[in-house]
């Protein structure tokens, strides 16, 4: 049995709910193999953070909240 076949067999035995995590890991490995991993992973999810940061800056400027 090849490594690929062994991995596929294990995936078939996994509960459906855990397959999304496996899919995410496979995507990470594929991106890393293509040399895209670092930048895209570092930027992934930053949009929400930057939006929140902007909101906090506006609230600080308006005096709605204070820095402690």
WOHU-V813091 format. One record per residue. N is the residue number from 0. RES is the residue in one letter. PHI is phi in whole degrees, -180 to 180 (NA if undefined). BURIAL is I if it has 9 or more other ideal C-beta (glycine too) atoms within 8 Angstrom, else O. Layout:
n=N res=RES phi=PHI burial=BURIAL
n=N res=RES phi=PHI burial=BURIAL
This chain:
n=0 res=X phi=NA burial=O
n=1 res=X phi=-77 burial=O
n=2 res=X phi=-60 burial=O
n=3 res=X phi=-59 burial=O
n=4 res=X phi=-64 burial=O
n=5 res=X phi=-63 burial=I
n=6 res=X phi=-65 burial=O
n=7 res=X phi=-62 burial=O
n=8 res=X phi=-61 burial=I
n=9 res=X phi=-66 burial=O
n=10 res=X phi=-62 burial=I
n=11 res=X phi=-61 burial=O
n=12 res=X phi=-87 burial=O
n=13 res=X phi=-80 burial=I
n=14 res=X phi=-64 burial=O
n=15 res=X phi=-55 burial=O
n=16 res=X phi=-65 burial=O
n=17 res=X phi=-95 burial=O
n=18 res=X phi=-70 burial=I
n=19 res=X phi=-64 burial=O
n=20 res=X phi=-64 burial=O
n=21 res=X phi=-63 burial=I
n=22 res=X phi=-61 burial=O
n=23 res=X phi=-62 burial=O
n=24 res=X phi=-67 burial=O
n=25 res=X phi=-63 burial=O
n=26 res=X phi=-60 burial=O
n=27 res=X phi=-59 burial=I
n=28 res=X phi=-63 burial=O
n=29 res=X phi=-66 burial=O
n=30 res=X phi=-64 burial=I
n=31 res=X phi=-63 burial=I
n=32 res=X phi=-65 burial=O
n=33 res=X phi=-87 burial=O
n=34 res=X phi=79 burial=O
n=35 res=X phi=-105 burial=O
n=36 res=X phi=-60 burial=I
n=37 res=X phi=-63 burial=O
n=38 res=X phi=-66 burial=O
n=39 res=X phi=-65 burial=I
n=40 res=X phi=-68 burial=I
n=41 res=X phi=-67 burial=O
n=42 res=X phi=-87 burial=O
n=43 res=X phi=-62 burial=O
n=44 res=X phi=85 burial=O
n=45 res=X phi=-74 burial=O
n=46 res=X phi=-58 burial=O
n=47 res=X phi=-64 burial=O
n=48 res=X phi=-62 burial=O
n=49 res=X phi=-65 burial=O
n=50 res=X phi=-64 burial=O
n=51 res=X phi=-66 burial=O
n=52 res=X phi=-61 burial=O
n=53 res=X phi=-62 burial=O
n=54 res=X phi=-61 burial=O
n=55 res=X phi=-63 burial=I
n=56 res=X phi=-61 burial=O
n=57 res=X phi=-65 burial=O
n=58 res=X phi=-66 burial=I
n=59 res=X phi=-64 burial=I
n=60 res=X phi=-63 burial=O
n=61 res=X phi=-80 burial=O
n=62 res=X phi=83 burial=O
n=63 res=X phi=-67 burial=O
n=64 res=X phi=-128 burial=O
n=65 res=X phi=-124 burial=O
n=66 res=X phi=-83 burial=O
n=67 res=X phi=-98 burial=O
